[in-house]
């Protein structure tokens, strides 16, 4: 079963700064709390990461997966799709950045994720994992941008 997550938050940062942080995939190790390692596999002709492999702490163990990135709507959106994963069948998502009207230094960040695990988990474990994902997606992002 595919679980979908959508969360948003207004941060005190400009849209370009939000996009720059999220598109700096090799820098994730400095601010994404559950990330243990990231390896850049490919870049496009503009130097943007188009594929990366991650190792994360996940439910008391380690998980590894690779994502393909789409920068075609930059700087408003960055999207990704799962290429391979050891415990994942699907991990597709996006960050969308929208200027807050009349607030030039504020941006609404919308994080969406479609997740399907290769192994069955009880509902309470899934909800806990979703909470951790949302935390990394927005709390860690906001702390890095505003700190």
N, C-alpha and C positions, 0 to 999 in steps of 0.2 A: 504494500500500500504506500502511495506517495503522500508524504506530509508536506504541507505548504505553510510557510511562515512569511508574514509581512509585518514589518515594524517601521516606525518612522520617528524622527526626532529633529527638532530645530537646534542647530549648533551655532555658536558664536564664532563663525569663520566664513570667509568668502568661498563661493562656489569653486573657484579655481584651486584654492588651497585644499578643499575637500577632495576634489578629483586628483590632485597631485599626490596626496597621501595614499589614496586607495590604489592608484595606478603604479605606485612605487612598491611593487610586490616583493622585491628583495629586502625592503625595509620592514616588512611585516614582523620579522623576528623581534624588533624593538618595541612593538606595541600590542601585538595580538597575544593575549595571555596564554592560550592553550597550544600555541604553535611551538614546535620543537625544532623544526628545520624546514627550510625552503631552498629548492634548487631551480634555477631558471633553465628551461630546456630550449626555448626558441624565442626570438624577437622578430618584429617586422622591420621594414626598411627605415622606419622612424625611431627605432630603438625601443619600442614598447614591447613589453612581455606578451607573447602570444600563447605560451604554454609554460606551466610551472608545476613542479611536484612538491607536495607538502607532507610532512610527518607531524601529526598532532596527538596530544593526549586526548583519549576518548574513552570514557566510561571505565577507567581503571586499566586501560591498555593503550597501545599505540596504534594509530591508523595511518595509512599512507594512501594518497590519491594524487592524480594529476588533473589539472584544469586547463582548458583552452579559453583564452580571453578574446573578446570582441570589443574593439575600441572605436567602432564606426560612428557612434553617437557622442564621442568625447567633445567637450568635457561634461556634458549633462548626464551621461550614462556610461557605466562599464558593466559588461555582461560576461558570464562564464558558463561553461558546460563541462561536465565530467568527461574525462578521456578514459581514465582507468582508476580503479579503487579496490582495495583489498576487502573492505566491509561495506562498500557503497555500490548501489546500482545506479543511483542518480544523485547529483549534487549540482543543480543548475540554478543560477541566480543572477542578481544584479544589485548594484547601487545606483540610485537615481538622485541627482542633485538639482534642487530648484531654489532660485533666489526667493527670499521672503520679501513680499511687497513692502516698500517704504522702510526696509531695514537692510541697508547695503552690506552690512557685515554679518548677516545671518543667512544660513542656508538650511532648508529642510532636506534631510537625508532620508531616503526611503530605501530600505533593504528588503529584498524579496529572495526567497529560497524555496526550491522544490527538492525534497530529500527523500530518498528511498534506500533503505538498508538492505544488504544482502542476507542479513540474519534477523530472525524475529526477536523483538524485544517487548517486554510488558509496557503498557501505556504509561505508567508513572516514570519509567526509565526514559522513554521517548520525550516526555514533557520536560524532564530534567535536562536532557541533552539539548532540546530546543531553547530552553532558558539560557544555557551556557552559550549557545550559538548567537542568540540575540544579544547577550552581554558583550561578546567579542565584537559583534557587528556594530553596535552603537555605543556602549559604555566605553570600551577601549578606544574607539575612534574619537569620541568626543573628548576624552581625557587627553589624547595625543594632540588634538587640534587646539584645545583651549588651555592646555597646561604649559 
